[in-house]
Amino acid sequence: MAQTMNLTQSKMIGEQLLKHLFRYRRLLSDTNTCTHQPCPICLAPHLQKVQFFIEHNEPLHFILPAFPAKSPNPQKVLGPMPDMGERVALQFLQSLCDRIREIYAPGAKLTICSDGRVFNELVAVSDENVTLYSQRIQALLNEIKADAIDVFNLEDMYTEMSFDEMRKTLIELYAQPIETIQKSVKNEEQYRQMFNGIHRFLFEDYLVLEPHKSRNKIRVECKARAYEVIQRSHAWSALIAKLYPKSLRLSIHPQPYHSEKIGIHTIKTLDRWGTPWHNATVFDGEKFMLMKRSYLESMGASLVWHNGHPSHYVWSEQKSQPLVTVAYQEVK
């Protein structure tokens, strides 16, 4: 195939594959016509990479920083371990690779570059819980027979180090100065929206974890943490870009229309930033959706257990109140 495939053919197949992938794109806004019909500029940052794999008759390779650890906030999640939200998200990613194989015979592979170890102490998650979460993610992959997915962690890169030393080394080698991050947040809308999303998550969690502090103090402290989270996330991105230079970069976060990263929805959620590790999961009889645990409990949803662990909620049509789709507001 590599010998007979010409540039026109590889481009045509590449565009077909990208348009299929873009059906699940997670975007910062949905007001542009590119939302439903990606334009050539949408495809451009990714097309050359796709064509490389096609012309070499190799599976596409995606990298996705995601599945870090559960939020420590019991108002959001069922506990520290993966649950139905992670299972559904992983099943979606495997099915995405399977569907690509129907279009392009070599199919696709996906590496989850788990970033939980990168910034866990900033988000009040212990190294022990990161380890346990990671182990359970691997067990889930085995259970659902996700043969297209593997996982890469910080400890796979830096062996013979303590976790603190791993994080320090990553920052020293790949991080930008905090002042550079602050300048980008101030001057660029994309960075500002990322900062607002991360700050909101942190603020919500630390309000619960540190109830003895004032809201204003927590807000200020979480702003500083949010800059560090972005700094370390970018350092992690720089490392995996170096390790996987030819791979297509997916993101669990919403992205601009013409970004070099492809934001990806893995499970239905109420807002653009929702993830399984910041929410509980509810089944309404037709689909699984992410919502805050406190909201589901206040609405009377029923908790389902699996193998001795809380898994998800179910919602019956007989309930007196319907589940309301509410857009969560940014922290001000």
N, C-alpha and C positions, 0 to 999 in steps of 0.2 A: 504493500500500500504506500509506504514511504517513497518508493521509487516512481510510482505512477500518479500519486496525488499531486495535482498542480495547485497553484496559489488560489485560483478562482474557486476550485472545489473546496479547498480547506477553509476559505473565507465563508463560503456559503454554509457549510456544515457548522462552522464556528458561530456564525450569527444565529443559526437555528438553535444551537445549544444554549447560547446566552439568553436568547429571548424566552426559552423555556425556564431557565433559572430566574429570570427577572419577573416571572409571574409571582414569585414569592419575595420580591424585594421589599425591604423595610426602609422607608424613606423619611426624611425629616419633614417633608410636607407632601400633600397630595393635590396641589393646585395646578401643577404643570401638566401639559399634555403627555409628557414623558412618563407619567404615572402608569398609563395604560398602554402606551405605544412607545417603547424606548427608541430614542433617535440614534443616529450614527455616533454622536458625541457620547451618549451613554455607553455604547458598546466599545468605543475606541480604547479605553485604558486596559481592556481585558482581552480584546480580540487577538492580539498578537500572541499572547500566552496560550490561548486556546488553540490557535493554529499550530503552535509548536508541537503540542501533544498530538494533534491530528496528523500532522505531517510525519511524525515518528511512530504513528500507530500505537500510541501509549494511552493508558487511562488518564483522563484529566485528573489533576491533583489540586484539591482545595485545602487551605489551611484556615482554621476557625478558632481564634482565641475565645474560649467560652467554658462553661461548666466549672467555675472556680470553687465554690462552696456555698452552702446555704447561708442566707442572711441570718444573723443572730437574733433578729427581732421576732418574738413569738406572735406578734400581731399580724405578721405577714405570712409566715411559713409554718408548717407542721412540726418542724424539728430540724436537726442538723444533717439528716441523711437524704439522699435523692428519693423522690417519690414518683407519683404518676406523671407529674409535669416533666421531669427529666426523661422518663420512659417514652412518653409521647414525642418529645422533641428528638430523641435519638432515633426512634422509629421513623420519624419524618426524614431525617438526614439520610438514613439508609435507603428509604424509598426514593429519595431524590437521586441518589447514585444509581439505583436500579432503573429508574425511568430514563436517565441519561443513556444507560446501556441500550435501551430500546431505540434510541436515535442514533447512537454511535457505539458500535460493537465493543470496543475496548472498555467502555463504561467510564466510571470515575471512582477515585479514592478520596477520602477526606481524613485529615489529621486534626483532631481537636488539640489545640495547644492550650492546655488548661492553665489559666493565669491565677489560680487561687493562691499559690505559694508566693506570687510576686508581690502582693500587697495585703495579705490577710490581716496583719496586725493593725493596719490602718482602718479596716472595716470590722474590727473586734471579733475576728475568727481565729481560733487557736490553730497552730500547726497540726495538732493531733486531729482536729476535725477536718482539716484539709486532706490529711492522709486518709481518713476513714471515708470521706466523701469520694475521693479519687478511686479508692478501692471498690466502692459500690458502683461507681460509674462503669468501671471495667467489668464488674459482674453483670451489670445490666446489658452491656454490649454482648457479652457471651450468651445471656438468656435470650435476647432477641435475634441472635445469630447475625449480628451486624458485621459481616465480613468485609465491608468496604470502609470501615472506620477503625482508626487507631488513635492512640493518645500520646501526647508528648508533654512532659512536665519540666519544671525548672531543675529538679533533681536529676533528670535524664541528661542535662547539659553539664551541670557542675556536680560531679561526684566527689567524694572524700571531703566534703565541706559541711558545716552546720547550715541550717536553714537561714540563719541571720547572715552568715558569710556568703551564701548564694545570692541573697538579695543585695547585699553590699557590692558584690562583684558585678552584678547586672547593672546597678546604678552607675558605678564607676566607669564601666566600659561603654554603656549605650544610652545613658540618660542625658536629656537636655537640662540646662539650669532651670530652676523654678522660675526665675525672672523671665525666661523665654516663654514658658508656658503661660505665665500671667499676662504677658504682652499679647500673645495670640488670643487668649480669652477676651481681652479688652477690645481687640481690633477686628476679630474675625467671627462672623456669625456662627459658623460651623463649630468652632471651639467653644463659643459662648453657650450654645445649646448643649454640647457635651458636658460642659462644666455644670450647667443648671441641672441636668439629669443626674449626674453623679452626686452633686451637692444635695439634691432632694433625697436620694436614697440614704445617704449618710445622716442627714438631719432627722429623717423619720426613725432611723434605727437608734441613734444616740439619745433621742428624746425618751425612748423606752429604756435604754440601757443605763442612762445616767439621769434619773428623775430628780435627783437632788440639785441639779444645775438649772440655771435659768435658760429659757428658750434662746435669748439673745447670745448668751455665752456659748451654748451648743452650736448656734448658727455660725458664730465667728470661728470656733474651733474646727467645724466641719468644712468651712471654706478652705482653711489651710490643708486639711486632709485631702480635699477634693483635688487641689493642685498636685499633691504628691501622688494620688492615685493616677491622674492623667500622666504625670511624669514617668511613673513606673510602667504604665500600660504602653506608652510610646517606646520605652526602652525594650519591653518584651516584644513589641511589634518589630523593632529594629533587629533584634536578635533572630527572630524567626524568619524575617525577610532575608537575612544573611544565610540562614540555613536552607531556606526553600526559595531561592531567587526566581525560579520559573513557575511557581505555583500561583493559583488564583486566590486572592485574599478575600475571604468572607468576613463579615462582622455581625455580631449579635445586636449591635447598636444601629439605629437609623442613620442613613448616610444621605448626602446630597445626590441629586440626579446624576451628576457627572463625576462621581468620586472614583478614586482608584481602589476603594474597598466596596464590596457589594453587601449592603445590609440584608439580612435574611430573617424572615419569619419562620419559626419552627413550630409554633403552636399559637392558636388564637388568643389575643390578649386585648385588654381594654384600651391601652395606650401604646404609643410607639416604643416605649422603653421597657415594657414588661418582660420579665424572664422567669423561668421556672424557679430560679434560686432566690427570687424576691417575692414569690407569690405561692399560694396554694392553688390547687387545681379542682375544678368542678365539672361534673358531667351533667348536662341538662336533658339527657335522653337522646341527643343527636350528636353532640360534639363536646370535646374537652375545651375548657377555657381557663385562663389564669385570672385569679382575683385574690385580693387580700384575705387572709384567714379571718380577720376580725369582721370583715364585711359579710362573709359567708356564714359565720356563726350568728351574726346579728339577724340575718335573714332566715335562720332556721334550717340551713342545709344540713344534710345527714353525713356524718363522717364514715368512710369505708376504711377498714383495716386490711392489710395484706401481709401474710407471713409474720404476724405479730407487730407490725409497724403501721402507723397511720399513712394512708396512701392518697386519698382524695375525697372530695365531697360529691354527693349526688343531690340533684334538685328535682323534686317531683312537681308536675303540673298541678297537683292538688293543693300545693302550698297556697296560702292566702295572698301572698305578695309575689309578683314576678321579680326575677333578677333584673336589676336596673343597670344598664350600661352607663357608667359614670366615668368621665375623663378626669383623672387625678390632676390636681393643680400644681404648678411649679411652686417651689419654696420661694418666698419673697424676702 
